Amino acid sequence: MTGVRGVDAGGGDVRGVDVRGSRVRAAPLRRLTLGLLVAAVLAGCTTGPTEAAPGTTGTANTPTASGSTATVAPAPSRGAPTPTPEGALLVADFGSDTVTFVDPGRDGSGRNGGPIASVEVGTAPYGLVVGEDGRAWVATAEGVAVVDTQRRTRLALIPYETETGPVTTGEYRGGGMGIALAPDGRYVYVGVNVPGGNGTLEVIDTATREVTGVADVGRRPFDVDASPDGREVYATNHDSFDVTAVDADTLRTRRMEVAPYGTEGGLGSWLKPHYAVVRPQDGRLLLPFEGERLAVLDPRSGKVTIERMTADTHQHGAALAPDGTLLVVGTGPIGSADEGPSLTVRAPDGEERIVPLEGPHEDVAVSADGRTAYVTGGFTRDGYWNGITVVDLDSLDDLDDPNNEKNKPIRLSAGNRPLGIAIL
């Protein structure tokens, strides 16, 4: 495993002083107005132009019997003639201004499934989360969109307090990235990227749909998670090699470095944290790195322990199944010795199964019964595709049989460069 070596450009300590209901901060704040100039930003995990050429994968692609794709594009929907079916998938279309509702197919298997409708939400949506009331909260470049998932319509767009510059697209765009709900559903927490500097965590009251507080975090908060008891919120900061713990009541912060490969290489390094999950039984954060190391962070002490992983590939999205199985998305190689895209299925005892995937993927969601994983193909670099790979987790043993095609992963058409995903 190789990586770029250099100097860390963004690992300094960050502290917030806000309290919920207060908007007093050292950094300048404002409410973003809509209609700002939209400019293309080429994106990637490292610096440099990496976004695929316009028009290469601009619409959803439906797999055909021959393995090729036919183009389909569900029209944006302002209302729904029928309620959205239970178990439908919702994806954030990073390649457009929409979220797309997707039928997961017969018994959730992906077979005969496809897009249902798309809803306009705002520029370059990234992460999303869905509450028990059926409202989805979508982090876009302009603000957090609120979507009624039953009627399939946008209810509101809540602008950020944080100054992020012009509204643009691409991985380095300003605006919302990771997003999470408080366990009681009263607040939404969104990580806001500020190009060229440290980001913020904004707190939104779900009843009033207003920003009630802002805390400083690290650079490019890829992911946001809440502790099981709701007392803390964690921003995983890609470009500063750290996790910021934010007290949910006072918004005071603690910086915890998570850098199992060190911080050499700074902004040019591949070896950074991307996504995390919080283990319910002990509140520890699990952060996968490169299919080689699983960083286990104790947020109480800030101590990081390392466990071995086996996929040997660059990794992004992660999710936990109900039984504690960890699912991690392997996006593909960054070095000549690395393996290709995959889904790691890691049992609570550390035993791993590696499911090969066709092409890069970004994020993953797992069904409530723990039997099916849905992996988005959007990806934040070149090679993305407009769909979801459906993996039957009950049939992993059959994957080793080259003559058994029945239980191989199924590719399902879904949206425009889908990143974040939720199951309704």
N, C-alpha and C positions, 0 to 999 in steps of 0.2 A: 504494500500500500504506500503510495507516494503522495506528497502534498507540496504546495508552494510554501517556502519558508521566508519569513521576513519579520517585520515589527508590527505588533498589535497597535491598531490605530484608534481603538474605541473601547478600552477595557476599564475606564475610570469609574470610581464609585459614584452612584447617583442616589440622591435623596429627595423625596417629595415632602412637602409641608402642608398640603391641602387637607381639609377635613370635608366630609360629605356635606354638600350644600354650599360650600365656599368655592369661589372661582379666582381666588387670589393666588398667583403663581409668579415665580421669577421670570419665566419665559413668556414672550408675548403671546396673547390669545386673541382669537377672533372667531366669529361665526363665518364659515365659508358660504359664499353666495353661489347660487347655481348659475350656469351659463358661462363659466370661465373658459378661456381658450383651451381646447384639447389638443395636445401634442403627443406624438409617438415617442416612447422611451424604450430603447433596446435593453433587454434585461437578461439576467443570469445570476447564478450563485456567486460568481466572481465578477470583477469589472470587465467591461468590454461588450461589444454588440453580440447578442446571442439569440435574439428573438427571431423566429422563423419569418420568412418573407411573407408579406401580405398576400392573401388569396390562396395560400397553400392548403389551409385547413379551415376555411372560414365558416363552414356550415357543418351541421351534424352529418355523420356518415353512417349508413346502415349496412352492416355486413351482409353479403350475399352468399349463396351456396358455394360459389367458387372461391370465396375468401376475399374478393374485391369489395369495394364499397360503392353504394349508390347514394347520392346526395339528397338529404331531406332537411327541411328547416321549418320547425313548428312556428306558426305566426305568434307574435306577442299577443297576450290575452289581457283584456281589462276586466273581465268577469268570467265566471264559470257557469255553464249551463247545468252542470251536475257537480256534486261534491267530489273533491279529490279522494280517490280510494285509499283506504288504510293500507299502510305498507309501501306507498309510493315513495320514490326517491326524489330529493330536491338537491340540485347542484348549482353552484355559483359559476356563471359563465364568464371567466376571466377574459375571454376573447371578445366579449360584447358587453352590453349594458343590461343584461338580463339574468334571471334565474330560470332554470328549466325543470319542470315536473316530468318525471320519468316513470312509466309503468315497468316494474321489475320483472314482468313476465309471469308465466304460469308457476304458481307456488313460489314466487320470488326467485326462480332459477335463472332468469334472463331470457328464457325461451319465449319467443313471440312477444317480447316487450319492446318498448320504444318510447320516445318523447310524447307527452300528452299536450303540453302547452308551455309557452314561455311568458314571463312577466318582466317588464322593464323596471329596473331598480336603481340604476345609477352607474357611473363609469367604472369599469374594470372591477367587478365584485370579486372578493377573495375568499374570506371565511364566512361561515354562516352557522347559526344555531337555532334550534326550534324548541319552544316552550311547550308545556303541557296544555296550554290554551290554544295551541295550533298556530300561534304567531311565529313567524320566522324573522330573525334579526340578521341582516346581511351587511357585512363591512365592505363598503365601496370606496372609491377614491374621493367621493363628494360628501359622504356622510353614511350613517347607518340607516338602511331601508327597513321598514316594517312591512311584512307581507302577511296577509290573511291566506293561509295555505288551503283553506276549504273553498273560499270564493276565488282564489287565485288572482288576487289584486293587491297592488301596493297601497298601504294605508297612510304612510308617512315617509319622509326622508329627513332624518335628524342631522343637521350639520355639525361638524366638529368645532370644538372651542380652540383646538390647536392650529396654529398657522403652519400650513404644509406646502404653500406655494401653489402654482398653477395646477389645475386638475389634468393629469396625464394618465397614460396607460403603461404597461410593462411592469416587471418585477420590482423595479426601483421607484415606482410611482409613490407619491405621498398619499396619505390616507390610511384607512383601516386595513388591518391584516388579520391577526388572530382575534377571536371573539368567543366569549363564554357567558353563560347565565349563572347567576347565583343559585345555589341549591333550592332556595325558596321562591325563585322566579321574580324577586322584587327588583333586581338590578341586572343590567347587561354591562359587561366589561369588554372594551375594545382596545386593542393595541394599535396606536396610530403612528405610522412611519413618517418621520421628518427627513426628507432627503438631505444628506450631508451632515446629519447630527443625531443626537439622541432622540428617541421617540417618547411617547406618553401613553398612559393608560387612562382612558376616559370612562367615567361611570354614568350610566343612563338609567334613570328611574323608569321602569317599564309601565307604570301607571300614567305618569305625566308626559312621558316621552321627551324628557329634557335632560341635558347633561348637568349633573349635580356635583361633579368633582373631577379633578385632573391630577394625576401623579406622574412624575418623571420616571422613565424606565430607560433601558438601554437602546442600542441601535437596531432598527428593523425588527420589531416584535412579531416574529413569524406566527407565534402561537400564544394563546392565553387560556389558562385553566384555573378553576376555582377549587379550593380545598373542600373535602367532603363535609366539613362542618361550617363552611361559608365564611370563616374568619379571615382567610387570606386569599389573595389572587396572585397568580404567577404568570409573568410575562417572559417568554423564552425569546431572548434577544440574539438574533443570528449574528450580527456584525460586531458585537462586543463580547462574544464568548461567555455569556452569562444568563442567569435567570434573576429577575427582580421579583422579590416577594413584597406585596402591597397589603398592608393592613386594611381590611374592608371597612373598618369604622373610622380610622383616623387618616388613612391614605399615607401613613409613613411607610418608607421603603427600606429594604435591605437588599444589597447586591450580593449574589453568590456566583462565583466563577465556576463554569462547567466547561473544562477544556482538557479532555483526556489526552489530546495530542499536543497540548501547549497552545500558545497564542501567536507563535511565529507565523509570519505571512500576513497578519493583520487583515485588512479588507480583501486581500487577494487570496486568502486561504479558503480551501474547500472544507477544512476540518472543523466545522462549527456546529453548534446546536441548531436544529430546525423545529421539530415538533416534540411535544412531551405528552405523557398521560400521567394522571395521579392515581396511585394504587390505593383503593378505598380502605383496605384493612390497616394501613399504617401511615397513609398520607405522603409517602415518598413519591418523588417524581422519577419517571423512567424516560431517559433520553437516549435513543439509539444513534450510534455513530458508525458510518461506513461499513455496516454489516460485520464489524469486527469487535466493537466494544459497546456495552450497554452501561451508560452512566446512571447510577442510582443515587439521587440527591435527597438527603434528609433536610427538609427546609427548617427544621428546628435548630440544627447545629451548623448547617451549611456544608457538612461533610459529604464528599462524593466517593462512592465505591464503584469499582469497575467489574462487570461480568463479561465473559466472552460471548461473542456472537459469531455466526458462521456463514452469512450470506456473501460477504466480501464484495459489497457493492455500495455505492453512494445511497444514503437513505433519507427519506423525508417523512411522510405522514405516518401516524401511529394511532392505534385504538385498542381498547380493552374489551374482550368478550365478557359476558356475565360470569363465566367460571374463572376469570383471571387470565385467560390466554391473551398474550400480547401479539398484535398484528402490526407489522412494520413494512412500509412500502420501500422497495429498492428501486431507485430510478434508473440505474444503469452505471456503467463504469466511468471513472474519472482517471484511471491509470491503466496501463497496458496489461497489468496482471489482475485487474478486477473482473468480477463476473457481471453478467447482464442483469436486466430488470427482473424483479422477483417480488414475491410476498413472503415475508418470514412469518411463520406461525409458531410462536414460542410458548410452550406450556409453562404453568407456574413453577415447575421444577427445573426449568431451564432447557429442557429438550426442545430442539427446533426441527421443523420441517420447512423446506424451501420450495415454494411454488414458482416455477418460471413464468414470467409474463412476456407478452409480445409488445415491445416498445415501452418507452418511459411512462410512468404514472406518478401521481402526486399525493393523494390522500386516500383514506380508507374509512369505511363505516361497517359495522357488523350488526346483523339482525338481532332482535331481542332474544331469540332462542339460541343464539350463538352458532347457528348452522351455516350461515352464508355471509361472505364478505363481498363488499362492493368497492372497487378500487378505481378512482378517477384517472382518466388519461390526459387531463389537461396539461400538467407539468409546467414549470416556470421557465424551462429552457427549450432549445430546439428539440424537435422530435415528438412534440405533443400530438395527440389525436383527440377527436371529438366523441368520446365514448367512455364507457365503464366496463371493466372486466369483472365478471361475476365468478366467484370461487366458491364451490361447494366444500365446506370445511369438513363435512362428514365423509367425504370420499377421497381424502388425501392419500390413502394407501393405493388407490387405483391409479394415481398419477405416475407411479413407478412402472406401470405396465404400458409399454409403447403400443400395444395392440388394442388398448381400451380407450376409445374416443368418447364414450358416453359421458364421463365425468370430467373431461378436460374443461378448463376455464372458458367461459362464453363471453364474447365481446358484444356489448349492448350499446347502440347509438344513444347519445345523450348530450345535448347542448353544444356550446361553442367554447372549447378549451376549458372543460369543467375542472375546478380545483376543489373547493370545499363541498362537502356532501353531508346530508342528513337523511334519516329514514323517518317518514311521517307515520 
